[in-house]
Amino acid sequence: MSAWTNDSSTSDEAHRPNLVRAVIASTVGTAIEWYDFFLYSTVTGLVFAKEFFPKSEPLVGTLEAFLIYAVGFVARPIGALIFGHFGDRMGRKAALVATLLLMGIATVLVGFVPNYAQIGIWGAILLTILRFIQGVGVGGEWGGSVLLAMEWGKTHSNRGFIASWPQFGVPCGLFLSNLAVLIFSRVSGDQFHVWGWRVPFFLSGILIAVGLWIRLGILETPVFAKLLSTKNPAFIVLGVLLGAIAHSSVYGPQAALIAEQFTPRMRYSGASIGYQLASIIAGGPAPLVAAALLATYKSGTPVAIYVASCAAIGFLAALFMTEYSGQDISGEYAHVGGRGETEVRSRNRGV
């Protein structure tokens, strides 16, 4: 495995085994994640109404339990948004490892949630949170699994067939989840509602380990390995960390800096609108501009210059803003002179 390379010029001899590994990793990983997702839905109808909504009528309790189940579907687009962004910038492999961990850990924790008799309504609340996390994981999983297989397919004539393999993981997950419930319902007998339903959730921990072993052993796709100018993961991580430090040092103080520019009479509107309008001219177009620069110049340098230019503009804008640190901001402002010379005219004549 140490002999593998991410170079886009990988020979056909080396490419085929990497393709097979990618397809297996995509399919197995998808099967594991959908095992987690379907397991929850299977147990919902059998257990959750009685264990977490015992005060409700049977039909109402079942509807309440399935309402929590529906939360997972609401969360799926959110997961797609989060991990789609992450996967397009940090890589398909990294995103898939993250979704597998997110989904698996949430599933294992479901098995530990106390029922209504133990902690009351908090059990249902915990289930809702964990179901939401499951939905986020599944939402981020599908696209990455398909891309991992498809992008290793290169211009292969069977690329459509290759990309379809992760779809096979969905019925596999459905089969495995139902099989696990069937087996442990037989093993636990009349204790299924007590502890038997929890065991399949605990087993997800083993599946996580298997999935991680498989996914960590694959390479990033050649197509994505070419959206990166360096092949050194250490430099990539270092760049992200250093960028995060610089960003955080500015991001924290800017809240007060922006809010202080407005008087109380219009501060909520001014601060909110001023901050959010920036996303239209800066935050929103930034990925499009960066992608266009990368596609045009085939290098990350123009993107770095673009980011540095935006930072310079922000610096100059902040330089000409009035400084209010240490000043009273409870009243209306009247600018007297240069930077920092501001008189506060209080509306409260008694002050």
N, C-alpha and C positions, 0 to 999 in steps of 0.2 A: 504493500500500500504506500510505502514511502517513495516508491518510484513513480507514482502518478504525477502528472503535471497538469496545470491549468492552462497551458499555452494553447491558443486557438489553432495552432498548427499540429495538434495531436494527430499522430498517424492513425490510419484506419485500424491497424492491428491493436493499438492501445485504446482506440475509441470504442470499439465494440464491447469489451468487458465493462468499461465505464458506463456505457449506455445501459447494459443489462443491470448493473448495480443501481443506476438511477431509477430505472423502471421498477425494480424490486423495492427500493426504498420508498418510492412514491406510493406504490400499491399497499405495501405492508403498513406504512405510516397512516395512510388514509383509512385502512381497515381498523386500526387501533383507535383512531380518533372517533370514527363512527360507531365503533363498539361502545365507547364511552357515551356518545350522544344517544344512541338507541337504547342502551341499557337504562338510562334515566326514564325514557318514555315508556318502556315496558313495565318497570317497577311502579311508575306513577299510577297506572290503572289498577295494579294489584295491591299496593301497600299504602301509598302516601295519603290517600283520602282517610283511611282508618287511623293511621298513626299520627298524622299531623293536623287533621281537622275532625277530631272525634265529636266535637260539640255540634257539628252541622248535620243536617239530614244527609243520608247516604248519597243522594243525587247531587245535592249542593256541595258536599265535601269532595265528590269526584270532579265536579266542575271547578272548584277552587284549586284542586291539585293539578288539573290540566291547564289552568290559567298560569300557574308557575311554569309548567312545561312550555307554554307558548312564549314565555320570556326568552327562551333560548333562540327562537326564530327572530325575535325583534333584535337581539344582539348580534346576529350574524352579519348584517351589513356594516355594523360598527367594526367588527373584527376584520372584515374585508378592507375597510378604509384604513385602519391602523396598520395591519400587516402588509397590505398592498403598498403603502407608502414605504414601510420599513424594508420590504423585500425588493423594491425597485432601487433602493439606495444602498442597502447593506448586503444584499444577496439573497437568493432563494433559499439556500441551505440554512442560513442563520435564522430566517423567518420561520422555516419549517421546524427547526429545533425548538424555537420559542413557542410555537403553537402547540407542539406535542407536549411540552412541559406544562403549559397553561391548562390545556384540556385534561391531561392526566392527573395533575395535582388536584384540580377541582373535583374530578370524579372520585378520587380516593377520599377526599374530605367529605363527600356526600355520605359515604359509609359511616362516618363518625358523628353525623348530626343527631343530637338527641331528639326524641319525639316529644309530642305535646305533653305527655304525662310528666316529663322530666323538666322541660324549660318553657312550656307553654307556647305562645305564638312565635317566640323567637326561633323555634325550629323551622317553621315555615319561612320566616324571614331569611334565615341562613340558606335554606334550600333555594330561595329566589336569587340570592346573590351568587351562589355557586352555579346555578343554571345559567345565569347571565354570563358568567365567566366561560362556561362551556360553549355558549353560543358565539362568543368572541373568538374562542379558539377554533371552532369549526369554520367560522366565517373567513378566518385568515388562512386556513389549511388548504382549501380546495384549489384556489388559484396557484399557490406555490407548488402543490403536488403535480398539477397538470404541466406547469412550466418546467419543472425539474425534468420530467420525462420528455416533453416536446422539444426543449432546447438542446437536449443531448442528441435528439434525432437528426439535427443539422438539416440537410436537404434530402434526407432519406425518403425513398418513395413510400415507405410505410409509416411516415410520421403521424398520420391520422390514427393509425392503429396503435402506435406507441403512446400517443397522448391519451388514448382512451383507457389505458390500463388503470390509472388511478380511480376511474369510475367503478372498476370491478371491486375496489376496496369497500365501497358502500354496501353492496349486498353481503359481502363477507363480514363486515361489522354487524350488520343486522342478524345474520345467522349466528355469529359467535355470542352476541348479547342474549339472544333468545335461548341458545343452548346453555349458557351459564345459568340463566334463571331457572331453566327446566331442571338442570342437574341439582342445583342447590335447593330447589323446592322439594325434590325427592329426598335429598339427604337430610334436610332439616325437618321435614314433615310438618307437624303442627307448630313448630317453632320458626317457621319461615318468616312470620311477621315480627318475631322477636329479634332474631339474628341472621336467619338464612338469607334474607334479601341484601344484607350488607356485604356478604362475602364476595359476590361478583364485582362490587365496587373496589374492594381491597385488591382484588386480582389485577385491577388496572395498573397498580404499581409495578407489577412484573412486566406487563405489556409496555409500560413506559421505558423500562430498562432495555427491553428488546428493541423497541423503536429507536431509542437514542443510539444504541450500538450500531444499528443499521444506517441511520442518517448521518451520524458523525463520521462514518467510514466512506462517504461519497465526496466527490469534488463539486465545487461550484460549477454551474453550467458554462460552457465555453462562450456562449452568447453574452452572458452577463460579465464574464471575466474580461472581455474586450472593453463596459460602461465605466471601468477602473483603470487608471494610468499606472498604478503600481500593483505588483502581485504579492507584496509583502503584507500579510494580515496585521503584523505588529505595527507597521507604519499607519495602516488604516485606522486601527483602534486608537493609536496615539494621536492621530489627527483629530478624531472625533472627540477624544477627551480634552485636548487642548482647546478645541473650538467650543466645547461646552463650558469650560472655565471662563473664556472670554465672554461668551454669550451671557452666562449667569451674572457676571460682574456688572453688566449693563442692564440686564433684564430686571433684576431686583429693584434698583433705585429708580428706574424709569416710571414706576407707578406713582411715586410721590412727585417726581419731576413734572409729569404731565398734569396731575390733578392740581398741583399748586399754581398752575398758570391761569386758573379760572377762579373767579370769586364765588362765594357760596351761592349766590343767586342763580348761577348757571353752571356750577361746577359739575353736577351729575351729567348734564347734557354735554357740556364741553369736553370733559374728560372721556366720556364714553364714545361720543361720535368721533372725536379727534383720534383716539386710539384705534377704533375699528376701521376708520377710513384708510388708515395706513395699510391694512391688509389688502385693499383693492389695488393700490399702486406698488406695493412691495411684496407682501407675503404671498398673495395669490399668484401673480405672474412669475414669481421667482423660479419654481420648478420648470415652467415652460421655457423661460429664458435660458436656464442652465442646460436643459435638454437640447435646445436648439444650438447653443454654443458647442456642446460636446459633440453633437452630430455633425456640425460644420467643420470644426477644427480637429476633431479626433484626439483631443487632449483635455486634461482637467485644468490646465493653466488659465485659459480664458474664463473658465467658471470662477477660479480663485480671484482673478482680476475684477470680475463683475461683483463678487461678494465684497472685495476690498473697496471698490468704488461706492457701493451702497453704504458701507461703514463710514467712509469719508464724508459722504453727504449727511449722514446722521450726526456725525461729530460736529460738522459745521453748523447744522441746525441747532444742536444743543448749545453750542458756543454763544449763539445770539439770543438764547432764551434768558429770561430774567431769573435770577437766583433768589429763592425765597427761604433758604435754610435759616433757621433761627429767628424768622420774622413771624409776626402775628398774621394769621391768615383767616381770622374769624370775621373780618369785615370786607368792604369793597376796597379795591386797589386804585391808587392814583400815582402813575409813574412820574417821578420828579426829574430824574436825570438819567444817568447811564445805568449800566448793569448793576442790579442790586439796590438801587436807590429808589425805594418804593414807600409811599406813605399809605397807611391804612386809615380809611375813613369809616369808622364804625357806624352802623345804622342805629346802634343802641346808644342814645344820647346820655344814658346814665352811666356809661362806661368811661 
